[in-house]
Amino acid sequence: MTIKEVMEECKLLYLAWTETTSILLTWTMIVLSMHPEWQDRAREEVISLFGKNKLEYEGVNRLKTVTTILYEVLRLYSPAGGFIRKTYKEMKIGDITYPVGVLIELPVFQMNHDPHIWGSDVHEFKPERFANGISKASKYPGAFLPFSWGPRICISQQFAMLEGKMALCMILQCFEFELASSYTHAVDNSRVMRPTHGAQINLTAI
């Protein structure tokens, strides 16, 4: 790799480690404010594992409710609305043959909201759909692609999920939260999926 390519990779990693994870946490707090029963369930799991103490890596890996919540938020509000790949050789996908140099877009947002893939409750927040793992959450095992897939899968996937879990756990340990009356629910999907008018959330220390 050239120095320029290394620099571009570092920029991409920085973006993946900061902006996308912060957006995931923002949407998670919004959704858990809308569904306080899931906020309570997540907090109970965190307190049962850690109390108010410092988090431990082994305990974070045992989180089930928190993990399913983050997966469901990624499905509903995936920071990346889609991925574009370019064919480097002639290839066939289904019944269509693509020549070299064709750009193919994977419409993640549309896939995540397709009732043919996720069922008639596709627009509902239901973390339990991931209770038996990602592969059994939808009608098609490979349908959940918040980090892309294959050799070009996001190399920050594990780090992003670990960071998201730890941050959410620390928030749940210290605060209860609810949406402020000024919050207006709207989605801006122009670059990465973010709340159009921000996230006005009231936090109460516990």
CNS distance restraints for C-alpha pairs under 8 A (distance, minus, plus):
assign (resid   1 and name CA) (resid   5 and name CA) 5.92 0.50 0.50
assign (resid   1 and name CA) (resid   6 and name CA) 6.50 0.50 0.50
assign (resid   2 and name CA) (resid   6 and name CA) 6.32 0.50 0.50
assign (resid   3 and name CA) (resid   7 and name CA) 6.20 0.50 0.50
assign (resid   4 and name CA) (resid   8 and name CA) 6.21 0.50 0.50
assign (resid   5 and name CA) (resid   9 and name CA) 6.20 0.50 0.50
assign (resid   6 and name CA) (resid  10 and name CA) 6.26 0.50 0.50
assign (resid   7 and name CA) (resid  11 and name CA) 6.29 0.50 0.50
assign (resid   8 and name CA) (resid  12 and name CA) 6.25 0.50 0.50
assign (resid   9 and name CA) (resid  13 and name CA) 6.20 0.50 0.50
assign (resid  10 and name CA) (resid  14 and name CA) 6.16 0.50 0.50
assign (resid  11 and name CA) (resid  15 and name CA) 6.26 0.50 0.50
assign (resid  12 and name CA) (resid  16 and name CA) 6.17 0.50 0.50
assign (resid  13 and name CA) (resid  17 and name CA) 6.04 0.50 0.50
assign (resid  13 and name CA) (resid 156 and name CA) 7.01 0.50 0.50
assign (resid  14 and name CA) (resid  18 and name CA) 6.12 0.50 0.50
assign (resid  15 and name CA) (resid  19 and name CA) 5.48 0.50 0.50
assign (resid  15 and name CA) (resid  20 and name CA) 6.83 0.50 0.50
assign (resid  16 and name CA) (resid  20 and name CA) 5.55 0.50 0.50
assign (resid  16 and name CA) (resid  21 and name CA) 7.02 0.50 0.50
assign (resid  16 and name CA) (resid 156 and name CA) 6.61 0.50 0.50
assign (resid  16 and name CA) (resid 160 and name CA) 7.49 0.50 0.50
assign (resid  17 and name CA) (resid  21 and name CA) 6.18 0.50 0.50
assign (resid  17 and name CA) (resid 156 and name CA) 6.99 0.50 0.50
assign (resid  17 and name CA) (resid 159 and name CA) 7.63 0.50 0.50
assign (resid  17 and name CA) (resid 160 and name CA) 6.16 0.50 0.50
assign (resid  18 and name CA) (resid  22 and name CA) 6.02 0.50 0.50
assign (resid  19 and name CA) (resid  23 and name CA) 6.16 0.50 0.50
assign (resid  20 and name CA) (resid  24 and name CA) 6.20 0.50 0.50
assign (resid  20 and name CA) (resid  79 and name CA) 5.88 0.50 0.50
assign (resid  20 and name CA) (resid 192 and name CA) 7.89 0.50 0.50
assign (resid  21 and name CA) (resid  25 and name CA) 6.27 0.50 0.50
assign (resid  21 and name CA) (resid 160 and name CA) 6.13 0.50 0.50
assign (resid  21 and name CA) (resid 163 and name CA) 7.55 0.50 0.50
assign (resid  21 and name CA) (resid 164 and name CA) 6.30 0.50 0.50
assign (resid  22 and name CA) (resid  26 and name CA) 6.12 0.50 0.50
assign (resid  23 and name CA) (resid  27 and name CA) 6.24 0.50 0.50
assign (resid  23 and name CA) (resid  79 and name CA) 6.74 0.50 0.50
assign (resid  23 and name CA) (resid 193 and name CA) 7.73 0.50 0.50
assign (resid  23 and name CA) (resid 194 and name CA) 6.43 0.50 0.50
assign (resid  24 and name CA) (resid  28 and name CA) 6.08 0.50 0.50
assign (resid  24 and name CA) (resid  70 and name CA) 7.81 0.50 0.50
assign (resid  24 and name CA) (resid  73 and name CA) 7.30 0.50 0.50
assign (resid  24 and name CA) (resid  74 and name CA) 6.96 0.50 0.50
assign (resid  24 and name CA) (resid  77 and name CA) 7.70 0.50 0.50
assign (resid  24 and name CA) (resid  78 and name CA) 7.56 0.50 0.50
assign (resid  24 and name CA) (resid  79 and name CA) 6.89 0.50 0.50
assign (resid  24 and name CA) (resid 164 and name CA) 7.49 0.50 0.50
assign (resid  25 and name CA) (resid  29 and name CA) 6.17 0.50 0.50
assign (resid  25 and name CA) (resid 164 and name CA) 6.57 0.50 0.50
assign (resid  25 and name CA) (resid 167 and name CA) 7.89 0.50 0.50
assign (resid  25 and name CA) (resid 168 and name CA) 7.02 0.50 0.50
assign (resid  26 and name CA) (resid  30 and name CA) 6.32 0.50 0.50
assign (resid  26 and name CA) (resid 199 and name CA) 7.06 0.50 0.50
assign (resid  27 and name CA) (resid  31 and name CA) 6.03 0.50 0.50
assign (resid  27 and name CA) (resid  73 and name CA) 6.88 0.50 0.50
assign (resid  27 and name CA) (resid  77 and name CA) 7.04 0.50 0.50
assign (resid  27 and name CA) (resid 194 and name CA) 7.74 0.50 0.50
assign (resid  27 and name CA) (resid 195 and name CA) 7.73 0.50 0.50
assign (resid  28 and name CA) (resid  32 and name CA) 5.98 0.50 0.50
assign (resid  28 and name CA) (resid  69 and name CA) 7.75 0.50 0.50
assign (resid  28 and name CA) (resid  70 and name CA) 6.89 0.50 0.50
assign (resid  28 and name CA) (resid  73 and name CA) 6.09 0.50 0.50
assign (resid  29 and name CA) (resid  33 and name CA) 5.98 0.50 0.50
assign (resid  29 and name CA) (resid 177 and name CA) 7.69 0.50 0.50
assign (resid  30 and name CA) (resid  34 and name CA) 6.41 0.50 0.50
assign (resid  30 and name CA) (resid 178 and name CA) 7.81 0.50 0.50
assign (resid  30 and name CA) (resid 179 and name CA) 6.85 0.50 0.50
assign (resid  30 and name CA) (resid 199 and name CA) 7.03 0.50 0.50
assign (resid  30 and name CA) (resid 201 and name CA) 7.55 0.50 0.50
assign (resid  31 and name CA) (resid  35 and name CA) 6.18 0.50 0.50
assign (resid  31 and name CA) (resid  73 and name CA) 7.60 0.50 0.50
assign (resid  31 and name CA) (resid 125 and name CA) 8.00 0.50 0.50
assign (resid  32 and name CA) (resid  36 and name CA) 5.65 0.50 0.50
assign (resid  32 and name CA) (resid  37 and name CA) 8.00 0.50 0.50
assign (resid  32 and name CA) (resid  38 and name CA) 6.26 0.50 0.50
assign (resid  32 and name CA) (resid  39 and name CA) 5.15 0.50 0.50
assign (resid  33 and name CA) (resid  39 and name CA) 7.20 0.50 0.50
assign (resid  33 and name CA) (resid 177 and name CA) 6.20 0.50 0.50
assign (resid  33 and name CA) (resid 178 and name CA) 4.56 0.50 0.50
assign (resid  33 and name CA) (resid 179 and name CA) 5.76 0.50 0.50
assign (resid  34 and name CA) (resid 178 and name CA) 7.44 0.50 0.50
assign (resid  34 and name CA) (resid 179 and name CA) 7.37 0.50 0.50
assign (resid  35 and name CA) (resid  39 and name CA) 6.64 0.50 0.50
assign (resid  36 and name CA) (resid  40 and name CA) 6.10 0.50 0.50
assign (resid  37 and name CA) (resid  41 and name CA) 6.29 0.50 0.50
assign (resid  38 and name CA) (resid  42 and name CA) 6.04 0.50 0.50
assign (resid  39 and name CA) (resid  43 and name CA) 6.16 0.50 0.50
assign (resid  39 and name CA) (resid 172 and name CA) 7.97 0.50 0.50
assign (resid  40 and name CA) (resid  44 and name CA) 6.09 0.50 0.50
assign (resid  41 and name CA) (resid  45 and name CA) 6.34 0.50 0.50
assign (resid  41 and name CA) (resid  65 and name CA) 7.26 0.50 0.50
assign (resid  42 and name CA) (resid  46 and name CA) 6.30 0.50 0.50
assign (resid  42 and name CA) (resid  65 and name CA) 5.79 0.50 0.50
assign (resid  42 and name CA) (resid  66 and name CA) 5.57 0.50 0.50
assign (resid  42 and name CA) (resid 172 and name CA) 7.62 0.50 0.50
assign (resid  43 and name CA) (resid  47 and name CA) 6.03 0.50 0.50
assign (resid  43 and name CA) (resid 169 and name CA) 7.58 0.50 0.50
assign (resid  43 and name CA) (resid 172 and name CA) 5.40 0.50 0.50
assign (resid  43 and name CA) (resid 173 and name CA) 6.77 0.50 0.50
assign (resid  44 and name CA) (resid  48 and name CA) 5.96 0.50 0.50
assign (resid  45 and name CA) (resid  49 and name CA) 6.32 0.50 0.50
assign (resid  45 and name CA) (resid  63 and name CA) 7.29 0.50 0.50
assign (resid  45 and name CA) (resid  65 and name CA) 7.05 0.50 0.50
assign (resid  45 and name CA) (resid  66 and name CA) 7.82 0.50 0.50
assign (resid  46 and name CA) (resid  50 and name CA) 5.94 0.50 0.50
assign (resid  46 and name CA) (resid  51 and name CA) 6.93 0.50 0.50
assign (resid  46 and name CA) (resid  63 and name CA) 7.62 0.50 0.50
assign (resid  46 and name CA) (resid 169 and name CA) 6.20 0.50 0.50
assign (resid  46 and name CA) (resid 172 and name CA) 7.43 0.50 0.50
assign (resid  46 and name CA) (resid 173 and name CA) 7.12 0.50 0.50
assign (resid  47 and name CA) (resid  51 and name CA) 4.06 0.50 0.50
assign (resid  47 and name CA) (resid  52 and name CA) 6.59 0.50 0.50
assign (resid  47 and name CA) (resid 173 and name CA) 6.78 0.50 0.50
assign (resid  49 and name CA) (resid  59 and name CA) 6.50 0.50 0.50
assign (resid  50 and name CA) (resid  54 and name CA) 7.00 0.50 0.50
assign (resid  50 and name CA) (resid  55 and name CA) 6.28 0.50 0.50
assign (resid  50 and name CA) (resid  56 and name CA) 7.86 0.50 0.50
assign (resid  50 and name CA) (resid  59 and name CA) 7.53 0.50 0.50
assign (resid  51 and name CA) (resid 173 and name CA) 7.56 0.50 0.50
assign (resid  52 and name CA) (resid 173 and name CA) 5.92 0.50 0.50
assign (resid  52 and name CA) (resid 174 and name CA) 7.81 0.50 0.50
assign (resid  55 and name CA) (resid  59 and name CA) 7.16 0.50 0.50
assign (resid  55 and name CA) (resid  60 and name CA) 7.15 0.50 0.50
assign (resid  55 and name CA) (resid 166 and name CA) 7.32 0.50 0.50
assign (resid  56 and name CA) (resid  60 and name CA) 6.31 0.50 0.50
assign (resid  57 and name CA) (resid  61 and name CA) 6.44 0.50 0.50
assign (resid  58 and name CA) (resid  62 and name CA) 6.74 0.50 0.50
assign (resid  59 and name CA) (resid  63 and name CA) 6.81 0.50 0.50
assign (resid  60 and name CA) (resid 162 and name CA) 7.74 0.50 0.50
assign (resid  60 and name CA) (resid 165 and name CA) 7.08 0.50 0.50
assign (resid  60 and name CA) (resid 166 and name CA) 7.08 0.50 0.50
assign (resid  63 and name CA) (resid  67 and name CA) 6.10 0.50 0.50
assign (resid  64 and name CA) (resid  68 and name CA) 6.23 0.50 0.50
assign (resid  64 and name CA) (resid 131 and name CA) 7.78 0.50 0.50
assign (resid  65 and name CA) (resid  69 and name CA) 6.19 0.50 0.50
assign (resid  65 and name CA) (resid 127 and name CA) 7.82 0.50 0.50
assign (resid  66 and name CA) (resid  70 and name CA) 6.29 0.50 0.50
assign (resid  66 and name CA) (resid 165 and name CA) 6.94 0.50 0.50
assign (resid  67 and name CA) (resid  71 and name CA) 6.22 0.50 0.50
assign (resid  67 and name CA) (resid 165 and name CA) 7.20 0.50 0.50
assign (resid  68 and name CA) (resid  72 and name CA) 6.14 0.50 0.50
assign (resid  68 and name CA) (resid 127 and name CA) 5.05 0.50 0.50
assign (resid  68 and name CA) (resid 128 and name CA) 6.72 0.50 0.50
assign (resid  68 and name CA) (resid 129 and name CA) 7.93 0.50 0.50
assign (resid  68 and name CA) (resid 130 and name CA) 5.50 0.50 0.50
assign (resid  68 and name CA) (resid 131 and name CA) 6.52 0.50 0.50
assign (resid  69 and name CA) (resid  73 and name CA) 6.18 0.50 0.50
assign (resid  69 and name CA) (resid 127 and name CA) 5.05 0.50 0.50
assign (resid  70 and name CA) (resid  74 and name CA) 6.09 0.50 0.50
assign (resid  70 and name CA) (resid 164 and name CA) 7.95 0.50 0.50
assign (resid  70 and name CA) (resid 165 and name CA) 7.87 0.50 0.50
assign (resid  71 and name CA) (resid  75 and name CA) 6.22 0.50 0.50
assign (resid  71 and name CA) (resid 127 and name CA) 7.27 0.50 0.50
assign (resid  71 and name CA) (resid 130 and name CA) 7.28 0.50 0.50
assign (resid  72 and name CA) (resid  76 and name CA) 6.25 0.50 0.50
assign (resid  72 and name CA) (resid 125 and name CA) 6.82 0.50 0.50
assign (resid  72 and name CA) (resid 126 and name CA) 6.80 0.50 0.50
assign (resid  72 and name CA) (resid 127 and name CA) 5.22 0.50 0.50
assign (resid  72 and name CA) (resid 130 and name CA) 7.46 0.50 0.50
assign (resid  73 and name CA) (resid  77 and name CA) 5.63 0.50 0.50
assign (resid  73 and name CA) (resid  78 and name CA) 7.12 0.50 0.50
assign (resid  73 and name CA) (resid 125 and name CA) 7.77 0.50 0.50
assign (resid  74 and name CA) (resid  78 and name CA) 4.38 0.50 0.50
assign (resid  74 and name CA) (resid  79 and name CA) 7.34 0.50 0.50
assign (resid  74 and name CA) (resid 146 and name CA) 6.41 0.50 0.50
assign (resid  75 and name CA) (resid 109 and name CA) 7.98 0.50 0.50
assign (resid  75 and name CA) (resid 112 and name CA) 5.53 0.50 0.50
assign (resid  75 and name CA) (resid 144 and name CA) 7.20 0.50 0.50
assign (resid  75 and name CA) (resid 146 and name CA) 7.13 0.50 0.50
assign (resid  76 and name CA) (resid 109 and name CA) 7.89 0.50 0.50
assign (resid  76 and name CA) (resid 112 and name CA) 6.57 0.50 0.50
assign (resid  76 and name CA) (resid 113 and name CA) 7.23 0.50 0.50
assign (resid  76 and name CA) (resid 123 and name CA) 7.43 0.50 0.50
assign (resid  76 and name CA) (resid 125 and name CA) 7.72 0.50 0.50
assign (resid  77 and name CA) (resid 109 and name CA) 7.86 0.50 0.50
assign (resid  77 and name CA) (resid 193 and name CA) 6.40 0.50 0.50
assign (resid  78 and name CA) (resid 108 and name CA) 7.87 0.50 0.50
assign (resid  78 and name CA) (resid 109 and name CA) 6.98 0.50 0.50
assign (resid  78 and name CA) (resid 146 and name CA) 6.02 0.50 0.50
assign (resid  78 and name CA) (resid 193 and name CA) 6.59 0.50 0.50
assign (resid  79 and name CA) (resid 146 and name CA) 7.79 0.50 0.50
assign (resid  79 and name CA) (resid 192 and name CA) 5.03 0.50 0.50
assign (resid  79 and name CA) (resid 193 and name CA) 4.80 0.50 0.50
assign (resid  79 and name CA) (resid 194 and name CA) 7.30 0.50 0.50
assign (resid  80 and name CA) (resid 108 and name CA) 7.43 0.50 0.50
assign (resid  80 and name CA) (resid 109 and name CA) 7.84 0.50 0.50
assign (resid  80 and name CA) (resid 146 and name CA) 6.92 0.50 0.50
assign (resid  80 and name CA) (resid 191 and name CA) 7.88 0.50 0.50
assign (resid  80 and name CA) (resid 192 and name CA) 5.56 0.50 0.50
assign (resid  80 and name CA) (resid 193 and name CA) 6.74 0.50 0.50
assign (resid  81 and name CA) (resid 107 and name CA) 6.59 0.50 0.50
assign (resid  81 and name CA) (resid 108 and name CA) 5.34 0.50 0.50
assign (resid  81 and name CA) (resid 109 and name CA) 4.84 0.50 0.50
assign (resid  81 and name CA) (resid 189 and name CA) 7.15 0.50 0.50
assign (resid  81 and name CA) (resid 191 and name CA) 7.95 0.50 0.50
assign (resid  81 and name CA) (resid 192 and name CA) 6.70 0.50 0.50
assign (resid  81 and name CA) (resid 193 and name CA) 6.88 0.50 0.50
assign (resid  82 and name CA) (resid 105 and name CA) 6.78 0.50 0.50
assign (resid  82 and name CA) (resid 106 and name CA) 5.41 0.50 0.50
assign (resid  82 and name CA) (resid 107 and name CA) 4.56 0.50 0.50
assign (resid  82 and name CA) (resid 108 and name CA) 4.58 0.50 0.50
assign (resid  82 and name CA) (resid 109 and name CA) 6.43 0.50 0.50
assign (resid  83 and name CA) (resid 105 and name CA) 5.60 0.50 0.50
assign (resid  83 and name CA) (resid 106 and name CA) 5.09 0.50 0.50
assign (resid  83 and name CA) (resid 107 and name CA) 6.78 0.50 0.50
assign (resid  83 and name CA) (resid 108 and name CA) 7.24 0.50 0.50
assign (resid  83 and name CA) (resid 148 and name CA) 7.11 0.50 0.50
assign (resid  84 and name CA) (resid 103 and name CA) 6.46 0.50 0.50
assign (resid  84 and name CA) (resid 104 and name CA) 5.54 0.50 0.50
assign (resid  84 and name CA) (resid 105 and name CA) 4.30 0.50 0.50
assign (resid  84 and name CA) (resid 106 and name CA) 6.20 0.50 0.50
assign (resid  85 and name CA) (resid 103 and name CA) 5.63 0.50 0.50
assign (resid  85 and name CA) (resid 104 and name CA) 5.26 0.50 0.50
assign (resid  85 and name CA) (resid 105 and name CA) 6.38 0.50 0.50
assign (resid  86 and name CA) (resid 101 and name CA) 5.77 0.50 0.50
assign (resid  86 and name CA) (resid 102 and name CA) 5.43 0.50 0.50
assign (resid  86 and name CA) (resid 103 and name CA) 4.45 0.50 0.50
assign (resid  86 and name CA) (resid 104 and name CA) 6.15 0.50 0.50
assign (resid  87 and name CA) (resid  91 and name CA) 7.44 0.50 0.50
assign (resid  87 and name CA) (resid  98 and name CA) 7.57 0.50 0.50
assign (resid  87 and name CA) (resid  99 and name CA) 7.26 0.50 0.50
assign (resid  87 and name CA) (resid 100 and name CA) 5.32 0.50 0.50
assign (resid  87 and name CA) (resid 101 and name CA) 5.12 0.50 0.50
assign (resid  87 and name CA) (resid 102 and name CA) 5.40 0.50 0.50
assign (resid  87 and name CA) (resid 103 and name CA) 6.66 0.50 0.50
assign (resid  87 and name CA) (resid 104 and name CA) 7.69 0.50 0.50
assign (resid  88 and name CA) (resid 100 and name CA) 5.37 0.50 0.50
assign (resid  88 and name CA) (resid 101 and name CA) 6.04 0.50 0.50
assign (resid  89 and name CA) (resid  99 and name CA) 6.60 0.50 0.50
assign (resid  89 and name CA) (resid 100 and name CA) 4.63 0.50 0.50
assign (resid  89 and name CA) (resid 101 and name CA) 7.45 0.50 0.50
assign (resid  90 and name CA) (resid  97 and name CA) 7.10 0.50 0.50
assign (resid  90 and name CA) (resid  98 and name CA) 5.59 0.50 0.50
assign (resid  90 and name CA) (resid  99 and name CA) 4.38 0.50 0.50
assign (resid  90 and name CA) (resid 100 and name CA) 5.06 0.50 0.50
assign (resid  91 and name CA) (resid  97 and name CA) 5.70 0.50 0.50
assign (resid  91 and name CA) (resid  98 and name CA) 5.36 0.50 0.50
assign (resid  91 and name CA) (resid  99 and name CA) 6.67 0.50 0.50
assign (resid  91 and name CA) (resid 100 and name CA) 7.94 0.50 0.50
assign (resid  92 and name CA) (resid  96 and name CA) 5.62 0.50 0.50
assign (resid  92 and name CA) (resid  97 and name CA) 4.20 0.50 0.50
assign (resid  92 and name CA) (resid  98 and name CA) 6.03 0.50 0.50
assign (resid  93 and name CA) (resid  97 and name CA) 6.39 0.50 0.50
assign (resid  93 and name CA) (resid  98 and name CA) 7.73 0.50 0.50
assign (resid  98 and name CA) (resid 102 and name CA) 6.70 0.50 0.50
assign (resid 107 and name CA) (resid 111 and name CA) 6.20 0.50 0.50
assign (resid 108 and name CA) (resid 112 and name CA) 6.02 0.50 0.50
assign (resid 108 and name CA) (resid 145 and name CA) 6.80 0.50 0.50
assign (resid 108 and name CA) (resid 146 and name CA) 7.26 0.50 0.50
assign (resid 109 and name CA) (resid 113 and name CA) 6.48 0.50 0.50
assign (resid 110 and name CA) (resid 114 and name CA) 6.11 0.50 0.50
assign (resid 111 and name CA) (resid 117 and name CA) 7.29 0.50 0.50
assign (resid 111 and name CA) (resid 143 and name CA) 7.13 0.50 0.50
assign (resid 112 and name CA) (resid 117 and name CA) 7.82 0.50 0.50
assign (resid 112 and name CA) (resid 118 and name CA) 7.50 0.50 0.50
assign (resid 112 and name CA) (resid 122 and name CA) 7.81 0.50 0.50
assign (resid 112 and name CA) (resid 143 and name CA) 7.71 0.50 0.50
assign (resid 112 and name CA) (resid 144 and name CA) 7.16 0.50 0.50
assign (resid 113 and name CA) (resid 118 and name CA) 7.39 0.50 0.50
assign (resid 113 and name CA) (resid 122 and name CA) 5.78 0.50 0.50
assign (resid 113 and name CA) (resid 123 and name CA) 6.51 0.50 0.50
assign (resid 114 and name CA) (resid 118 and name CA) 6.27 0.50 0.50
assign (resid 114 and name CA) (resid 119 and name CA) 7.66 0.50 0.50
assign (resid 114 and name CA) (resid 122 and name CA) 6.73 0.50 0.50
assign (resid 115 and name CA) (resid 119 and name CA) 4.43 0.50 0.50
assign (resid 115 and name CA) (resid 120 and name CA) 5.23 0.50 0.50
assign (resid 115 and name CA) (resid 121 and name CA) 7.26 0.50 0.50
assign (resid 115 and name CA) (resid 122 and name CA) 5.48 0.50 0.50
assign (resid 116 and name CA) (resid 120 and name CA) 7.81 0.50 0.50
assign (resid 116 and name CA) (resid 139 and name CA) 7.87 0.50 0.50
assign (resid 117 and name CA) (resid 138 and name CA) 5.89 0.50 0.50
assign (resid 117 and name CA) (resid 139 and name CA) 5.38 0.50 0.50
assign (resid 117 and name CA) (resid 140 and name CA) 6.47 0.50 0.50
assign (resid 117 and name CA) (resid 143 and name CA) 7.36 0.50 0.50
assign (resid 118 and name CA) (resid 122 and name CA) 5.36 0.50 0.50
assign (resid 118 and name CA) (resid 137 and name CA) 7.65 0.50 0.50
assign (resid 118 and name CA) (resid 138 and name CA) 4.99 0.50 0.50
assign (resid 118 and name CA) (resid 139 and name CA) 6.36 0.50 0.50
assign (resid 119 and name CA) (resid 138 and name CA) 7.73 0.50 0.50
assign (resid 119 and name CA) (resid 139 and name CA) 7.98 0.50 0.50
assign (resid 127 and name CA) (resid 131 and name CA) 7.26 0.50 0.50
assign (resid 129 and name CA) (resid 136 and name CA) 7.99 0.50 0.50
assign (resid 129 and name CA) (resid 137 and name CA) 5.08 0.50 0.50
assign (resid 129 and name CA) (resid 138 and name CA) 7.72 0.50 0.50
assign (resid 130 and name CA) (resid 134 and name CA) 5.74 0.50 0.50
assign (resid 130 and name CA) (resid 136 and name CA) 7.14 0.50 0.50
assign (resid 130 and name CA) (resid 137 and name CA) 4.95 0.50 0.50
assign (resid 131 and name CA) (resid 137 and name CA) 7.64 0.50 0.50
assign (resid 132 and name CA) (resid 136 and name CA) 6.10 0.50 0.50
assign (resid 132 and name CA) (resid 137 and name CA) 7.04 0.50 0.50
assign (resid 133 and name CA) (resid 137 and name CA) 6.42 0.50 0.50
assign (resid 134 and name CA) (resid 138 and name CA) 7.79 0.50 0.50
assign (resid 134 and name CA) (resid 141 and name CA) 7.22 0.50 0.50
assign (resid 134 and name CA) (resid 144 and name CA) 7.04 0.50 0.50
assign (resid 135 and name CA) (resid 140 and name CA) 7.47 0.50 0.50
assign (resid 135 and name CA) (resid 141 and name CA) 4.23 0.50 0.50
assign (resid 135 and name CA) (resid 142 and name CA) 6.68 0.50 0.50
assign (resid 136 and name CA) (resid 140 and name CA) 7.83 0.50 0.50
assign (resid 136 and name CA) (resid 141 and name CA) 6.17 0.50 0.50
assign (resid 137 and name CA) (resid 141 and name CA) 7.49 0.50 0.50
assign (resid 138 and name CA) (resid 143 and name CA) 7.00 0.50 0.50
assign (resid 138 and name CA) (resid 144 and name CA) 7.95 0.50 0.50
assign (resid 145 and name CA) (resid 149 and name CA) 6.48 0.50 0.50
assign (resid 147 and name CA) (resid 153 and name CA) 5.99 0.50 0.50
assign (resid 147 and name CA) (resid 154 and name CA) 5.31 0.50 0.50
assign (resid 147 and name CA) (resid 157 and name CA) 6.32 0.50 0.50
assign (resid 148 and name CA) (resid 152 and name CA) 7.17 0.50 0.50
assign (resid 148 and name CA) (resid 153 and name CA) 4.92 0.50 0.50
assign (resid 148 and name CA) (resid 154 and name CA) 6.45 0.50 0.50
assign (resid 149 and name CA) (resid 153 and name CA) 4.43 0.50 0.50
assign (resid 149 and name CA) (resid 154 and name CA) 7.67 0.50 0.50
assign (resid 153 and name CA) (resid 157 and name CA) 7.95 0.50 0.50
assign (resid 156 and name CA) (resid 160 and name CA) 5.78 0.50 0.50
assign (resid 157 and name CA) (resid 161 and name CA) 6.28 0.50 0.50
assign (resid 158 and name CA) (resid 162 and name CA) 6.12 0.50 0.50
assign (resid 159 and name CA) (resid 163 and name CA) 5.97 0.50 0.50
assign (resid 160 and name CA) (resid 164 and name CA) 5.99 0.50 0.50
assign (resid 161 and name CA) (resid 165 and name CA) 6.06 0.50 0.50
assign (resid 162 and name CA) (resid 166 and name CA) 6.16 0.50 0.50
assign (resid 163 and name CA) (resid 167 and name CA) 6.09 0.50 0.50
assign (resid 164 and name CA) (resid 168 and name CA) 6.08 0.50 0.50
assign (resid 165 and name CA) (resid 169 and name CA) 6.04 0.50 0.50
assign (resid 166 and name CA) (resid 170 and name CA) 6.28 0.50 0.50
assign (resid 167 and name CA) (resid 171 and name CA) 6.32 0.50 0.50
assign (resid 168 and name CA) (resid 172 and name CA) 6.12 0.50 0.50
assign (resid 169 and name CA) (resid 173 and name CA) 6.09 0.50 0.50
assign (resid 170 and name CA) (resid 174 and name CA) 6.43 0.50 0.50
assign (resid 171 and name CA) (resid 175 and name CA) 5.73 0.50 0.50
assign (resid 172 and name CA) (resid 176 and name CA) 6.74 0.50 0.50
assign (resid 173 and name CA) (resid 206 and name CA) 7.73 0.50 0.50
assign (resid 174 and name CA) (resid 205 and name CA) 5.75 0.50 0.50
assign (resid 174 and name CA) (resid 206 and name CA) 5.50 0.50 0.50
assign (resid 175 and name CA) (resid 203 and name CA) 5.98 0.50 0.50
assign (resid 175 and name CA) (resid 204 and name CA) 5.31 0.50 0.50
assign (resid 175 and name CA) (resid 205 and name CA) 4.54 0.50 0.50
assign (resid 175 and name CA) (resid 206 and name CA) 5.36 0.50 0.50
assign (resid 176 and name CA) (resid 203 and name CA) 5.76 0.50 0.50
assign (resid 176 and name CA) (resid 204 and name CA) 5.17 0.50 0.50
assign (resid 176 and name CA) (resid 205 and name CA) 6.50 0.50 0.50
assign (resid 176 and name CA) (resid 206 and name CA) 6.76 0.50 0.50
assign (resid 177 and name CA) (resid 201 and name CA) 6.60 0.50 0.50
assign (resid 177 and name CA) (resid 202 and name CA) 5.48 0.50 0.50
assign (resid 177 and name CA) (resid 203 and name CA) 4.39 0.50 0.50
assign (resid 177 and name CA) (resid 204 and name CA) 6.09 0.50 0.50
assign (resid 178 and name CA) (resid 201 and name CA) 5.67 0.50 0.50
assign (resid 178 and name CA) (resid 202 and name CA) 5.35 0.50 0.50
assign (resid 178 and name CA) (resid 203 and name CA) 6.73 0.50 0.50
assign (resid 179 and name CA) (resid 183 and name CA) 6.39 0.50 0.50
assign (resid 179 and name CA) (resid 199 and name CA) 7.92 0.50 0.50
assign (resid 179 and name CA) (resid 200 and name CA) 6.20 0.50 0.50
assign (resid 179 and name CA) (resid 201 and name CA) 4.49 0.50 0.50
assign (resid 179 and name CA) (resid 202 and name CA) 6.00 0.50 0.50
assign (resid 180 and name CA) (resid 200 and name CA) 5.42 0.50 0.50
assign (resid 180 and name CA) (resid 201 and name CA) 5.09 0.50 0.50
assign (resid 180 and name CA) (resid 202 and name CA) 5.69 0.50 0.50
assign (resid 182 and name CA) (resid 200 and name CA) 6.71 0.50 0.50
assign (resid 183 and name CA) (resid 197 and name CA) 7.59 0.50 0.50
assign (resid 183 and name CA) (resid 198 and name CA) 7.71 0.50 0.50
assign (resid 183 and name CA) (resid 199 and name CA) 6.48 0.50 0.50
assign (resid 183 and name CA) (resid 200 and name CA) 5.37 0.50 0.50
assign (resid 183 and name CA) (resid 201 and name CA) 7.69 0.50 0.50
assign (resid 184 and name CA) (resid 197 and name CA) 6.68 0.50 0.50
assign (resid 185 and name CA) (resid 195 and name CA) 7.10 0.50 0.50
assign (resid 185 and name CA) (resid 196 and name CA) 7.72 0.50 0.50
assign (resid 185 and name CA) (resid 197 and name CA) 7.69 0.50 0.50
assign (resid 186 and name CA) (resid 195 and name CA) 5.83 0.50 0.50
assign (resid 186 and name CA) (resid 196 and name CA) 5.35 0.50 0.50
assign (resid 186 and name CA) (resid 197 and name CA) 7.01 0.50 0.50
assign (resid 187 and name CA) (resid 193 and name CA) 6.59 0.50 0.50
assign (resid 187 and name CA) (resid 194 and name CA) 5.91 0.50 0.50
assign (resid 187 and name CA) (resid 195 and name CA) 4.92 0.50 0.50
assign (resid 187 and name CA) (resid 196 and name CA) 5.21 0.50 0.50
assign (resid 188 and name CA) (resid 192 and name CA) 7.57 0.50 0.50
assign (resid 188 and name CA) (resid 193 and name CA) 5.58 0.50 0.50
assign (resid 188 and name CA) (resid 194 and name CA) 5.29 0.50 0.50
assign (resid 188 and name CA) (resid 195 and name CA) 5.87 0.50 0.50
assign (resid 188 and name CA) (resid 196 and name CA) 4.86 0.50 0.50
assign (resid 189 and name CA) (resid 193 and name CA) 4.40 0.50 0.50
assign (resid 189 and name CA) (resid 194 and name CA) 6.61 0.50 0.50
assign (resid 194 and name CA) (resid 198 and name CA) 7.82 0.50 0.50
assign (resid 195 and name CA) (resid 199 and name CA) 6.56 0.50 0.50
